[in-house]
Amino acid sequence: MSAGSTSSARVSITDIKRDLDGAVKRVMDENGVSGIIKAKPREVFVKVNAIDSKQYCYTSVDVTGAVLDYCRDAGAQKLYLMENATQGNFTRLVFHGVGFKEAARRRGARCLYLDEGKQSRVTLPHMGYEISVSEHVKRIIDDRDEVTYINVPKLKLHSMAVLTCGIKNQYGLIMHKDRASDHNWNLHRKLADIYSVIKPDFTLVDGTVGTVYGHYPPVALQKQSLVPFNILVGGTDTLAVDTVCARIFGYSVDEVAHLAEAREMGLGCADLDRIEIVGESLDRFKEKYPYQLYDAFPPDVEVIRGTDRNCLEGCDANTMAGLQNFYLDYEGKGGFTIVMGKGFAPGQIEGITGRVYVAGPCAYEETYQTLVSRLGRKNVQYTTECNDLAGSIGGLARLMKVSTLKLAPLDPFTSIRLLAAAKLHRSTARVAPIKF
């Protein structure tokens, strides 16, 4: 398919109407998923969005269970539930803590923690470099015509990518060490390029509850951040599905850069006029929702942004999301300064007193030595990669006096036991430092 393709696609929007299992079956039947599985029944891989255990930031366990039931009933011989959680976390903990492990066990599915075990290298053709993926992901890529891959993201806006649905959900297929590379202004092209390498057979978006003001809503802001859409959105063309999801939130493809990149790469249909909508009408969705973080931050934290470069997709948005969550949900303390980006006015950095968090390589290169020489190493926390989320969590937790063990969905003993099990299975997840 070439760039600017005029191909068409079909996308279903299904109102759940108090019948979740029936809605899942209906949308999957409408798109011939049973036939896809019957043609490739040997192995069926289901990928959810399980970045973290915070409520409403992961795919509904009930939706996931209904998808697994459908796949099993359609004839899946081996059924897998897989994910690689966000940086700062590890998948085994999320799966145990929120119920994915039990949902898979009850349906005879095997959990694949993609941060564990053997890895393989895959080339991103448009970015021009290799990334590491689990051997299971590599098998899907190599055996694409023999195995079925179903993508089950959650309907969310995103403070860095505007939208996180089918294409963005596949960022969870790559290893943590490769996520920092180009997690900046290049993120959008990288997301599209991952999709160019591995496309799902079917994408089903869990729209039971959508998130706005970013993808990681603090509990304290859930009234503002959650929208009960009570829908499912599905189709075999993931770009078309995401185009519809963007429209549900009030956005065009050109406002979601990774969708525009995928369109230019010729990876599917991104033209609403050429997408057949089955079920609910898009006219039902009339509001444009905000993707930027809600303005609720500690008043005694000064944020200094460079004027030459400061990437929302890199060091800015996730740092601010972490600051907001620690402040609102964990009573995190302020009284420090955050420095990010590059290009600071003369005297701006020299005027900083007290404790500092330096976010990312640009700010580190320009300010770290100056700050340490004046304030001392113990007062300067820092990260040296774009969007080093594990490092950001650790640094902010120390400054804000928050125990990182409080972030886990389980008690400290169980959390540490699961971390030990993950390490035993060769997890390469970048986990935030344990702070009691």
C-alpha positions as CSV (number, residue, x, y, z in Angstrom):
1,M,0.0,0.0,0.0
2,S,1.5,3.3,-1.0
3,A,1.4,6.7,0.8
4,G,-1.8,8.5,0.2
5,S,-3.6,5.3,-0.6
6,T,-7.3,5.6,-1.2
7,S,-8.1,2.2,0.3
8,S,-11.3,1.8,2.4
9,A,-11.9,0.1,5.7
10,R,-14.6,-0.9,8.1
11,V,-14.7,0.0,11.8
12,S,-17.4,-1.1,14.3
13,I,-18.6,1.1,17.2
14,T,-20.6,-1.0,19.5
15,D,-22.6,0.2,22.5
16,I,-22.2,-2.3,25.3
17,K,-25.8,-1.9,26.6
18,R,-25.2,-3.9,29.8
19,D,-24.1,-6.9,27.8
20,L,-20.3,-6.9,27.7
21,D,-19.8,-10.4,26.5
22,G,-22.4,-10.0,23.8
23,A,-20.9,-6.7,22.7
24,V,-17.4,-8.3,22.4
25,K,-18.8,-11.2,20.4
26,R,-20.9,-8.8,18.2
27,V,-18.0,-6.5,17.2
28,M,-15.6,-9.4,16.6
29,D,-18.2,-11.3,14.5
30,E,-18.9,-8.2,12.5
31,N,-15.2,-8.1,11.5
32,G,-14.8,-11.8,10.8
33,V,-12.4,-12.5,13.7
34,S,-13.7,-16.1,14.2
35,G,-12.7,-16.8,10.6
36,I,-9.3,-15.3,11.1
37,I,-8.7,-17.5,14.1
38,K,-10.0,-20.6,12.3
39,A,-7.5,-19.9,9.4
40,K,-4.6,-19.4,11.9
41,P,-5.5,-21.4,15.1
42,R,-2.1,-22.7,16.1
43,E,-1.3,-19.7,18.3
44,V,-3.4,-16.7,19.2
45,F,-1.7,-13.8,21.0
46,V,-3.8,-11.2,22.8
47,K,-2.0,-8.0,23.8
48,V,-3.6,-5.7,26.3
49,N,-2.6,-2.2,27.6
50,A,-1.3,-3.0,31.1
51,I,1.2,-0.2,31.6
52,D,0.5,0.1,35.3
53,S,-1.9,-0.9,38.0
54,K,-3.4,2.5,38.6
55,Q,-7.1,2.3,38.2
56,Y,-8.4,3.1,34.7
57,C,-5.0,3.2,33.0
58,Y,-5.2,-0.4,31.8
59,T,-7.5,-2.5,29.6
60,S,-10.6,-3.7,31.4
61,V,-10.0,-7.2,32.8
62,D,-13.6,-8.0,32.0
63,V,-13.2,-7.0,28.3
64,T,-10.0,-9.0,28.2
65,G,-11.7,-12.0,29.6
66,A,-14.5,-11.8,27.0
67,V,-11.9,-11.6,24.2
68,L,-10.1,-14.6,25.6
69,D,-13.4,-16.5,25.8
70,Y,-14.1,-15.6,22.2
71,C,-10.7,-16.7,20.9
72,R,-11.0,-20.0,22.8
73,D,-14.5,-20.7,21.4
74,A,-13.3,-19.8,17.9
75,G,-10.8,-22.6,18.0
76,A,-7.5,-21.2,19.4
77,Q,-5.2,-24.1,20.0
78,K,-2.7,-22.1,22.2
79,L,-3.9,-18.9,23.7
80,Y,-1.6,-16.2,25.1
81,L,-2.1,-13.0,27.0
82,M,0.9,-10.7,26.7
83,E,2.3,-7.2,27.6
84,N,5.4,-5.4,28.6
85,A,4.5,-2.8,31.2
86,T,5.7,0.8,31.2
87,Q,9.2,1.8,32.3
88,G,9.4,2.0,36.1
89,N,7.2,-1.1,36.4
90,F,7.3,-4.8,35.5
91,T,4.6,-6.9,33.9
92,R,4.4,-9.7,36.3
93,L,3.4,-7.3,39.1
94,V,0.7,-5.6,37.0
95,F,-0.8,-8.9,35.8
96,H,-0.9,-10.3,39.3
97,G,-2.1,-7.1,40.9
98,V,-5.0,-6.2,38.7
99,G,-6.3,-9.6,37.8
100,F,-4.9,-10.4,34.3
101,K,-3.1,-13.5,35.7
102,E,-6.3,-14.9,37.1
103,A,-8.4,-14.0,34.0
104,A,-5.9,-15.9,31.8
105,R,-5.7,-18.9,34.2
106,R,-9.5,-19.3,34.2
107,R,-9.5,-19.5,30.4
108,G,-6.5,-21.7,29.9
109,A,-4.4,-18.9,28.5
110,R,-0.7,-18.5,29.2
111,C,0.6,-15.2,30.4
112,L,3.6,-13.9,28.5
113,Y,5.6,-11.2,30.4
114,L,7.4,-9.7,27.4
115,D,10.1,-8.1,29.7
116,E,11.3,-11.6,30.6
117,G,13.1,-14.3,28.8
118,K,15.0,-14.4,25.5
119,Q,15.1,-11.4,23.2
120,S,15.6,-10.9,19.5
121,R,16.6,-7.9,17.3
122,V,14.2,-6.3,14.8
123,T,14.9,-3.5,12.4
124,L,12.7,-0.4,12.2
125,P,13.0,0.4,8.5
126,H,12.1,4.1,8.7
127,M,14.1,4.9,11.8
128,G,17.1,3.0,10.5
129,Y,18.1,1.1,13.6
130,E,17.4,-2.1,15.5
131,I,15.3,-2.6,18.6
132,S,15.0,-5.6,21.0
133,V,11.8,-7.5,21.4
134,S,10.8,-10.7,23.2
135,E,11.3,-13.9,21.3
136,H,7.5,-14.3,21.4
137,V,7.0,-11.0,19.5
138,K,9.7,-12.0,17.0
139,R,7.8,-15.3,16.4
140,I,4.6,-13.3,15.6
141,I,6.6,-11.2,13.1
142,D,8.3,-14.2,11.5
143,D,5.2,-16.4,11.4
144,R,2.7,-13.6,10.6
145,D,0.7,-15.8,8.2
146,E,0.5,-18.7,10.6
147,V,-0.5,-17.1,14.0
148,T,-3.2,-14.7,15.1
149,Y,-2.4,-11.4,16.9
150,I,-5.2,-9.5,18.5
151,N,-4.6,-6.0,20.0
152,V,-6.8,-4.9,22.9
153,P,-5.9,-1.3,23.9
154,K,-7.8,1.1,26.1
155,L,-9.4,4.3,24.8
156,K,-7.2,7.0,26.2
157,L,-5.9,10.4,25.4
158,H,-2.2,10.8,26.0
159,S,-0.2,13.8,27.3
160,M,2.7,13.0,24.9
161,A,1.1,11.3,21.9
162,V,-2.4,13.0,22.0
163,L,-4.0,9.5,21.6
164,T,-3.1,6.1,22.8
165,C,-5.1,3.3,21.1
166,G,-4.1,0.6,18.7
167,I,-0.8,1.9,17.2
168,K,0.5,3.5,20.4
169,N,-0.4,0.3,22.4
170,Q,2.3,-1.6,20.4
171,Y,5.0,0.5,22.0
172,G,4.7,-2.2,24.7
173,L,6.2,-4.7,22.3
174,I,9.7,-3.3,22.6
175,M,12.1,-3.5,25.5
176,H,12.6,-0.7,28.1
177,K,16.1,0.0,27.0
178,D,14.9,0.8,23.5
179,R,12.0,3.1,24.6
180,A,14.2,6.0,25.6
181,S,15.7,6.3,22.1
182,D,13.7,8.9,20.2
183,H,11.2,9.3,23.0
184,N,11.2,12.9,22.0
185,W,10.1,14.8,18.9
186,N,10.8,11.6,16.9
187,L,8.3,9.5,19.0
188,H,5.5,9.8,16.4
189,R,7.6,8.4,13.6
190,K,8.9,5.6,15.8
191,L,5.4,4.6,16.8
192,A,4.3,4.4,13.1
193,D,7.5,2.5,12.2
194,I,6.8,-0.2,14.9
195,Y,3.4,-0.6,13.3
196,S,5.0,-1.0,9.9
197,V,6.9,-4.0,11.3
198,I,4.0,-5.8,13.1
199,K,0.3,-5.2,12.4
200,P,-2.5,-6.9,14.4
201,D,-5.1,-9.1,12.7
202,F,-7.7,-7.2,14.7
203,T,-7.8,-4.3,17.1
204,L,-10.5,-4.0,19.7
205,V,-10.4,-0.8,21.7
206,D,-11.9,-1.0,25.3
207,G,-14.0,2.2,25.4
208,T,-15.9,1.3,28.6
209,V,-14.3,4.3,30.2
210,G,-12.1,6.7,28.3
211,T,-9.4,8.9,29.9
212,V,-8.8,12.5,29.2
213,Y,-6.2,15.0,30.5
214,G,-3.6,12.4,29.7
215,H,-3.3,8.6,30.0
216,Y,-2.5,8.2,33.7
217,P,-5.3,9.9,35.7
218,P,-4.6,10.6,39.4
219,V,-7.3,9.1,41.6
220,A,-7.8,12.7,42.9
221,L,-8.7,13.9,39.4
222,Q,-10.8,10.9,38.2
223,K,-14.0,13.0,38.2
224,Q,-12.4,15.4,35.7
225,S,-10.4,12.7,33.8
226,L,-12.9,9.8,33.1
227,V,-15.5,9.6,30.4
228,P,-17.9,6.6,30.6
229,F,-18.3,6.1,26.8
230,N,-19.5,2.5,27.3
231,I,-18.5,1.4,23.8
232,L,-16.1,-0.9,22.0
233,V,-14.4,0.1,18.8
234,G,-13.0,-2.6,16.5
235,G,-11.6,-3.3,13.0
236,T,-8.9,-5.2,11.1
237,D,-7.2,-1.9,9.9
238,T,-5.7,-0.5,13.1
239,L,-5.0,2.9,11.6
240,A,-8.7,3.1,10.6
241,V,-9.7,2.1,14.2
242,D,-7.4,4.8,15.6
243,T,-8.7,7.4,13.2
244,V,-12.2,6.7,14.5
245,C,-11.1,6.8,18.1
246,A,-9.4,10.1,17.5
247,R,-12.7,11.4,16.1
248,I,-14.6,10.1,19.2
249,F,-12.3,12.4,21.3
250,G,-12.8,15.2,18.8
251,Y,-9.4,15.1,17.0
252,S,-8.5,14.8,13.3
253,V,-5.6,12.6,12.0
254,D,-3.5,15.6,11.5
255,E,-3.8,16.5,15.2
256,V,-2.4,13.0,16.1
257,A,1.1,13.0,14.7
258,H,1.7,9.2,14.8
259,L,-1.5,8.6,12.9
260,A,-0.4,11.1,10.2
261,E,3.0,9.4,10.0
262,A,1.3,6.0,9.5
263,R,-0.9,7.5,6.8
264,E,2.1,8.9,5.0
265,M,3.8,5.5,5.2
266,G,0.7,4.0,3.6
267,L,-0.1,1.7,6.5
268,G,-3.9,1.8,6.3
269,C,-6.9,4.0,5.9
270,A,-6.9,7.3,7.7
271,D,-9.7,9.0,5.9
272,L,-13.0,9.1,7.7
273,D,-14.9,9.5,4.4
274,R,-13.6,6.1,3.3
275,I,-14.2,4.3,6.6
276,E,-17.5,2.4,6.8
277,I,-18.8,2.9,10.4
278,V,-20.9,-0.1,11.6
279,G,-23.1,0.4,14.7
280,E,-23.1,3.7,16.6
281,S,-22.9,6.9,14.5
282,L,-19.9,9.2,15.0
283,D,-22.5,12.0,15.2
284,R,-23.1,10.8,18.8
285,F,-19.6,12.2,19.8
286,K,-19.7,16.0,19.7
287,E,-17.1,17.1,22.3
288,K,-13.4,17.7,21.9
289,Y,-11.6,16.5,25.0
290,P,-8.3,17.8,26.4
291,Y,-5.2,15.6,26.2
292,Q,-2.9,17.9,28.1
293,L,-2.4,17.3,31.8
294,Y,-5.0,18.9,34.1
295,D,-3.5,22.0,35.8
296,A,-3.0,20.7,39.3
297,F,0.6,20.7,40.5
298,P,2.3,21.6,43.8
299,P,2.6,25.4,44.0
300,D,6.0,25.3,45.7
301,V,7.7,23.5,42.8
302,E,9.3,25.8,40.2
303,V,9.6,24.4,36.7
304,I,12.2,25.9,34.4
305,R,11.9,25.0,30.8
306,G,14.6,25.6,28.2
307,T,13.7,27.8,25.2
308,D,15.8,26.1,22.5
309,R,14.2,22.7,23.0
310,N,11.9,21.0,25.5
311,C,10.0,18.0,24.1
312,L,6.6,17.3,25.4
313,E,7.1,13.7,24.3
314,G,10.4,13.4,26.1
315,C,11.3,15.0,29.4
316,D,8.3,17.3,30.0
317,A,4.9,15.5,30.1
318,N,5.9,12.3,31.9
319,T,7.9,14.3,34.5
320,M,4.9,16.5,35.1
321,A,2.6,13.5,35.3
322,G,4.8,11.9,37.9
323,L,4.9,15.2,39.9
324,Q,1.1,15.5,39.7
325,N,0.5,11.9,40.8
326,F,2.9,12.0,43.7
327,Y,1.4,15.3,44.9
328,L,-2.3,14.5,44.6
329,D,-2.4,10.8,45.3
330,Y,0.6,10.2,47.7
331,E,0.8,13.5,49.6
332,G,4.2,14.2,48.0
333,K,6.1,17.2,49.3
334,G,7.3,20.1,47.1
335,G,9.9,22.7,47.8
336,F,12.3,22.0,44.9
337,T,13.0,23.0,41.3
338,I,12.6,21.0,38.0
339,V,14.9,21.9,35.1
340,M,14.1,20.4,31.6
341,G,15.1,21.1,28.0
342,K,18.0,23.3,26.8
343,G,18.6,27.0,26.2
344,F,18.5,28.8,29.5
345,A,18.8,32.6,30.1
346,P,22.0,33.9,31.7
347,G,21.7,33.6,35.5
348,Q,18.6,31.5,35.4
349,I,20.3,28.3,36.5
350,E,22.7,30.2,38.8
351,G,19.7,31.6,40.7
352,I,18.4,28.1,41.7
353,T,18.7,27.3,45.4
354,G,17.8,24.2,47.4
355,R,17.0,20.8,45.8
356,V,16.7,20.2,42.1
357,Y,15.5,17.6,39.6
358,V,17.3,17.7,36.2
359,A,15.1,15.9,33.6
360,G,16.8,14.4,30.6
361,P,20.0,14.7,28.5
362,C,19.6,18.3,27.3
363,A,19.1,19.8,30.7
364,Y,21.8,17.4,32.2
365,E,24.4,18.5,29.7
366,E,23.7,22.2,30.1
367,T,23.1,22.5,33.9
368,Y,24.2,19.5,35.9
369,Q,27.8,20.4,36.7
370,T,26.8,24.0,37.5
371,L,24.2,22.9,39.9
372,V,26.3,20.2,41.6
373,S,29.2,22.6,42.1
374,R,27.0,25.0,43.9
375,L,24.4,22.8,45.6
376,G,26.2,19.5,46.2
377,R,25.4,16.1,44.7
378,K,22.9,15.1,47.3
379,N,20.6,18.0,46.3
380,V,20.6,17.3,42.6
381,Q,18.5,14.3,41.2
382,Y,18.8,13.7,37.5
383,T,18.1,11.5,34.5
384,T,20.3,11.4,31.3
385,E,17.9,9.8,28.8
386,C,14.8,11.1,27.1
387,N,11.8,10.0,29.1
388,D,13.7,7.8,31.6
389,L,10.5,7.1,33.5
390,A,12.1,4.7,36.0
391,G,14.8,7.3,36.8
392,S,12.1,10.0,37.0
393,I,10.0,8.1,39.4
394,G,13.0,7.4,41.6
395,G,14.3,11.0,41.6
396,L,10.9,12.5,42.2
397,A,10.1,10.0,44.9
398,R,13.2,10.9,46.8
399,L,12.6,14.6,46.5
400,M,8.9,14.3,47.4
401,K,9.4,11.8,50.2
402,V,7.2,9.1,48.6
403,S,7.8,5.4,49.1
404,T,7.9,3.7,45.7
405,L,6.5,0.6,47.4
406,K,3.2,2.5,47.8
407,L,2.9,2.6,44.0
408,A,2.5,-1.2,43.8
409,P,-1.0,-2.8,43.8
410,L,0.0,-5.5,46.3
411,D,1.6,-5.5,49.8
412,P,5.4,-4.9,49.9
413,F,6.3,-8.6,50.6
414,T,4.3,-9.9,47.6
415,S,5.7,-7.1,45.4
416,I,9.3,-7.9,46.3
417,R,8.6,-11.6,45.8
418,L,7.2,-11.0,42.3
419,L,10.2,-8.8,41.5
420,A,12.5,-11.6,42.5
421,A,10.6,-14.0,40.3
422,A,10.8,-11.6,37.4
423,K,14.5,-11.2,37.8
424,L,14.9,-15.0,38.0
425,H,13.1,-15.2,34.6
426,R,15.6,-12.7,33.3
427,S,13.4,-9.6,33.3
428,T,15.1,-6.5,31.8
429,A,12.4,-4.2,33.0
430,R,13.7,-0.8,34.3
431,V,12.1,-0.7,37.7
432,A,12.1,2.3,39.9
433,P,14.5,2.1,42.9
434,I,12.8,0.7,46.0
435,K,12.3,3.4,48.5
436,F,10.6,2.6,51.8
